[in-house]
Structures are given as C-alpha cells and as structure tokens.
Amino acid sequence: MQSVYSFNLAKEKKLEDEIVFFKDSVAKTFDLYLLVLGLLKAIKQYVDDQLLAYNKHKIIKDEKYLRLKCLSENRFLNFINDHSTLKKHLKNKKFIRWDLEFVFVKDLVEEMISKKVFETYINNKKPSEKDDLQLLIKSFKNTIAPSPYLYNYLEDHNLTWIDDLPVVNTFILKILKQLDLDDSQSLKFPKLNENNDDLEFGIKLLEKAITKEEDLLKELEGKTPNWGAERIARMDQVILKIAIAELLYFPNIPTKVSLNEYLEIAKDYSTPNSNNFINGVLDKLVREFIDKKRMIKEGRGLL
C-alpha cells in the first residue's frame, strides 16, 4: 500500500525502483526485530549500571534498589541479554545504539518497576521461572511495546517501521511466550529467505496494482454513487485498487480473506468513514465479478 501510494505521488518514478524500495523495507523488518530485542538488552544493562552505582557510591539501598535488583535477576531478561547470537547480530548493526537513549531507557525501567504486576512479582520472595517469564511478557506487552517514545524514535529513523511495529511486537510476544532457558534456539532469528512466498506475493501484487492502474480505476466507475474516481480520497483509491487487483488476479487468495484484510487496512490508514465506503464498493464489485464469472478462485471455499 505504501509503495503504490508513493508511486502515484511521484511523477517520474519507475516500477523497478519501487520494487527495490519494497524489498528493502521488507528486509529492514528484521532490523526492527533486532532493535526491539536490543532494547530489552539495554534495559538489563541500565539496571545493572544502576545497581553498580548504588554499591560504588555507597548509596542507601532503598525500595528502588530492591526493585532494580529483582528485575536484574530475572532469568529470562538475562537469557536475552547473554544470548550469543543476538550479540552477534547487534554488533553487525551499528545503528542500534540504545545506550544513547539513556533518558528513555531510564523512564521505561521506572515505569516497569512501578506497575502493579511488578509489585506482585517483587512480593514473591522466590519467583519461579514461570513468574520471571510472565513478568517479562506483561512488561513488554503493557509498557515497552506501547511506548509513545519508541513510536516516535522509530518514526524518526525509518518511516516504514511504524507500520511494521505491530507485526514485530506481536511476533516478539509470541517468541517470549516460547522461550526456554535450556534452549538457546528458542529465541528465533528468522531469515528473509524463509518468507520468499510472501515477498514474491507482495511484489506481484505491487506490479499488478501499478501496471493495471487504468483497468482497476475503470472497475470503480458506477460503483461510487455521487463520487467519480478522481474525487475518492487518495488513500481509499489506493486501497480499492490493490483490493481489486488481489480479487481479480490472485486465484489462490480467498475472497473473504481479501475483503477482511482491506477493511482492516482502511480502519488503520484512512478516514473514519472509509471502512463503510470501501466495504460497500467491494461488496458491489464482488457480486458483479461472481455474476459475470470474472473472479476465478482455485480450490474449495475460496469464494
């Protein structure tokens, strides 16, 4: 969607260039994954530095010290911090420098140890592995992932990361739930070539949406009462074009899957009324495509 949108705005952009941009943005999703995991390491390192300062400067060991010490001893946070493969990846990614974001990491830790879930955790004198894991999962879900600063930080560094963040956070949450202290491979590092089918699908859909633009716009004629194609909000038009391309040119994608996907995209990226508008237009188109036998789907139940 981003690629089709930017291609339409540019005056002399080539399809080949847009495909290169698309591939690059997909590849950088892994960088985002490493960046967020690196933030967990930075949290652990910040906590240890604070504990060291308490001891070095003989600061009175107060309630905050106890909370920091408890967090520092979390087995799963240590598992991630000490993970050799993660260390290698982060070493190769010079742009990942959470140590330069001291105030953010500090604020994040302060928020984590002030939560009610942490209160329950610290009151457990001998937390089990399960307790450790649940604290990390809940802290990630409720404090780290939704951080406004994290969002702004990513927006400043790579605009495409904003759209990838929910997917990456969901994947990390899934990985956290499956961590095994006795299995270093339980912390996954997916490779781009493992998702070749998805990448190939994305490129083909991008090509169809761009090369068949005139045909796709003609499909909208008469389907938008009181609105000519040129008067439809630009984002709505982009979403509709891609949706129509998927419905007509990708026989292996179930119709319901396509419809649900683009309605969700409209909710996130377009105007408050776009969801109902796009739903109405696509509903008319699907019925017409079926009646005229223009939408051929392969396999049972794909319509």
C-alpha positions in Angstrom: 0.0 0.0 0.0 2.8 2.4 0.9 4.6 1.6 -2.3 1.5 2.1 -4.5 0.7 5.3 -2.7 4.2 6.8 -3.1 4.4 5.6 -6.8 1.2 7.5 -7.5 2.5 10.7 -5.9 5.9 10.6 -7.7 6.0 12.0 -11.2 8.9 10.1 -12.8 9.2 7.1 -10.7 10.0 3.7 -12.2 8.3 0.4 -11.2 11.7 -1.2 -10.8 12.7 1.5 -8.3 9.5 0.9 -6.3 10.1 -2.8 -6.2 13.7 -2.2 -4.9 12.2 0.1 -2.2 9.6 -2.6 -1.3 12.2 -5.3 -1.0 14.4 -3.1 1.2 11.6 -2.2 3.5 10.8 -5.9 4.0 14.4 -6.7 4.7 14.5 -3.9 7.3 11.7 -5.5 9.2 14.4 -7.8 10.6 16.4 -4.8 11.7 13.4 -3.6 13.6 13.1 -7.0 15.3 16.7 -6.7 16.4 16.2 -3.1 17.5 13.4 -4.1 19.9 15.3 -7.1 21.3 18.2 -4.8 21.7 16.0 -2.6 23.8 15.5 -5.5 26.2 19.3 -5.8 26.5 19.6 -2.1 27.1 17.0 -2.4 30.0 19.1 -5.1 31.6 22.3 -3.2 31.2 20.8 0.0 32.6 19.5 -1.8 35.6 22.9 -3.4 36.3 24.6 0.0 35.9 22.3 1.5 38.5 23.0 -1.3 40.9 26.7 -0.8 40.4 26.3 2.9 41.2 24.4 2.0 44.4 27.3 -0.2 45.5 30.2 2.0 44.2 28.9 5.2 45.8 27.5 3.5 48.9 24.0 4.8 48.3 21.5 3.6 50.8 19.8 0.5 49.4 16.2 1.7 49.3 13.0 0.3 47.9 14.1 1.3 44.4 17.3 -0.7 44.8 15.4 -3.8 45.7 13.1 -3.4 42.7 16.1 -3.0 40.4 17.9 -5.9 41.9 14.8 -8.1 41.5 14.5 -7.1 37.8 18.2 -7.7 37.3 17.8 -11.2 38.5 15.0 -12.1 36.1 16.2 -15.2 34.4 14.6 -14.5 31.0 15.9 -11.0 30.8 19.3 -12.4 31.5 18.8 -15.1 28.9 18.1 -12.4 26.2 20.9 -10.2 27.4 23.5 -13.0 27.3 22.3 -14.6 24.1 25.4 -15.0 21.8 23.5 -14.9 18.5 21.7 -11.7 19.5 25.0 -10.2 20.5 26.5 -11.0 17.0 23.5 -9.5 15.2 23.6 -6.4 17.2 27.3 -6.0 16.8 26.8 -6.0 13.0 24.0 -3.4 13.2 25.9 -0.2 14.1 22.8 1.9 14.0 21.3 0.2 17.1 22.5 2.4 19.9 20.1 2.3 22.8 22.9 3.5 25.1 22.5 6.9 23.5 18.8 6.9 24.6 19.6 6.9 28.4 16.6 9.0 29.4 14.2 6.8 27.5 15.6 3.6 28.9 15.6 5.1 32.4 11.9 6.2 32.1 11.0 2.8 30.7 12.6 1.0 33.7 10.9 3.4 36.1 7.6 2.6 34.6 8.1 -1.1 34.6 9.1 -1.3 38.3 6.1 0.9 39.3 3.5 -1.3 37.8 1.1 -3.3 39.9 2.3 -6.5 38.2 5.8 -5.8 39.4 4.5 -5.2 42.9 3.1 -8.7 42.9 6.3 -10.1 41.4 8.6 -8.5 44.0 6.5 -9.6 46.9 7.1 -13.2 45.7 10.4 -13.9 47.6 11.3 -16.8 45.4 9.8 -16.2 41.9 9.7 -19.3 39.7 10.8 -19.4 36.1 7.2 -19.1 35.1 6.9 -15.9 37.3 10.0 -14.5 35.6 8.6 -15.2 32.2 5.2 -13.7 33.0 6.7 -10.5 34.3 8.8 -10.1 31.1 5.8 -10.8 28.9 3.5 -8.4 30.8 6.1 -5.7 30.9 6.7 -6.0 27.2 3.0 -6.0 26.4 1.9 -3.2 28.7 4.9 -0.9 29.0 7.6 -1.5 26.3 5.5 -2.2 23.1 3.0 0.7 23.5 5.7 3.3 24.5 5.0 6.6 22.6 8.7 7.4 22.7 9.5 4.1 21.0 7.0 5.0 18.3 8.5 8.5 17.8 12.0 7.1 17.8 11.2 4.6 15.1 9.4 7.2 13.0 12.5 9.4 13.1 14.7 6.6 12.0 12.7 4.7 9.4 9.1 5.6 8.4 8.2 2.1 7.2 9.0 0.8 10.7 5.8 2.4 12.1 3.6 0.1 10.0 5.9 -2.9 10.8 6.0 -2.3 14.6 2.6 -4.0 15.5 3.7 -7.1 13.5 7.1 -7.2 15.0 5.8 -6.7 18.5 3.2 -9.5 18.1 6.0 -11.8 16.8 8.2 -10.9 19.8 5.4 -11.5 22.2 4.9 -14.9 20.6 8.6 -15.7 20.9 8.8 -14.6 24.5 6.0 -17.0 25.4 8.0 -19.8 23.9 11.4 -19.1 25.5 13.2 -22.0 27.1 16.2 -21.2 29.3 17.7 -24.6 28.3 17.4 -24.0 24.6 19.2 -21.0 23.1 17.4 -21.6 19.8 14.1 -20.8 21.4 15.0 -17.2 20.7 14.3 -17.1 17.0 16.1 -15.1 14.3 14.0 -15.5 11.1 15.7 -15.2 7.8 14.3 -13.3 4.9 14.6 -16.2 2.5 12.2 -18.2 4.8 9.4 -15.9 3.6 10.1 -15.9 -0.1 6.4 -16.7 -0.9 5.2 -13.7 1.0 7.8 -11.4 -0.6 7.0 -12.8 -4.1 3.3 -12.3 -3.5 3.9 -8.7 -2.4 6.0 -7.9 -5.5 3.4 -9.4 -7.8 0.6 -7.5 -6.1 2.6 -4.3 -6.3 3.2 -4.9 -10.1 -0.4 -5.6 -10.8 -1.7 -2.5 -8.8 0.7 -0.3 -10.7 0.7 -1.7 -14.3 -3.1 -2.3 -14.3 -4.0 1.0 -12.8 -6.2 2.2 -15.6 -8.1 -1.0 -15.7 -8.5 -1.0 -12.0 -9.8 2.5 -11.9 -12.4 1.6 -14.6 -13.8 -1.0 -12.3 -14.8 1.7 -9.9 -16.9 3.5 -12.5 -20.6 3.4 -11.4 -19.7 1.8 -8.0 -19.2 5.0 -6.1 -22.6 6.9 -6.2 -22.0 10.7 -6.4 -18.3 10.2 -6.4 -16.2 10.0 -9.6 -12.9 8.1 -9.3 -11.0 11.3 -9.2 -13.0 12.5 -6.2 -12.4 9.5 -4.0 -9.9 10.1 -1.2 -6.4 9.2 -2.5 -5.8 6.6 0.2 -9.2 5.0 -0.3 -8.5 4.8 -4.0 -5.1 3.1 -3.4 -6.7 0.6 -1.0 -9.5 -0.2 -3.5 -7.1 -0.6 -6.4 -5.0 -3.1 -4.5 -8.0 -4.9 -3.3 -9.5 -5.3 -6.8 -6.1 -6.4 -8.1 -6.0 -9.1 -5.4 -9.6 -10.2 -6.1 -9.1 -10.5 -9.9 -5.5 -11.6 -10.4 -4.8 -13.9 -7.4 -6.9 -17.0 -7.6 -5.3 -18.6 -4.5 -6.4 -15.9 -2.1 -9.9 -16.5 -0.6 -12.3 -13.6 -1.3 -13.2 -13.3 2.4 -9.5 -13.0 3.3 -9.0 -10.2 0.8 -12.1 -8.3 2.0 -11.3 -8.6 5.7 -7.7 -7.5 5.1 -8.5 -4.4 3.2 -11.3 -3.3 5.6 -8.8 -3.6 8.4 -6.2 -1.6 6.4 -8.9 1.1 5.8 -9.6 1.3 9.6 -5.9 1.9 10.3 -4.9 4.2 7.5 -7.8 6.1 6.0 -10.7 8.3 7.2 -13.3 7.3 9.9 -15.9 6.8 7.1 -13.6 4.9 4.8 -14.3 1.5 6.2 -18.0 1.6 5.4 -17.3 3.2 2.0 -14.8 0.6 0.9 -16.9 -2.2 2.3 -19.9 -1.0 0.2 -17.8 -0.6 -3.0 -16.0 -4.0 -2.7 -19.3 -5.8 -1.9 -20.8 -4.5 -5.2 -17.7 -5.4 -7.1 -17.5 -9.0 -5.7 -21.2 -9.6 -6.6 -20.6 -8.3 -10.1 -17.4 -10.3 -10.5 -19.1 -13.5 -9.4 -22.2 -12.9 -11.7 -20.0 -12.3 -14.7 -17.7 -15.1 -13.8 -14.7 -12.7 -13.8 -13.3 -13.8 -10.4 -12.0 -17.3 -10.7 -10.8 -18.8 -7.4 -8.9 -22.1 -7.3 -9.8 -24.6 -4.5 -12.8 -25.2 -2.3 -14.3 -22.4 -0.3 -12.2 -19.7 -1.8 -15.2 -17.5 -2.8 
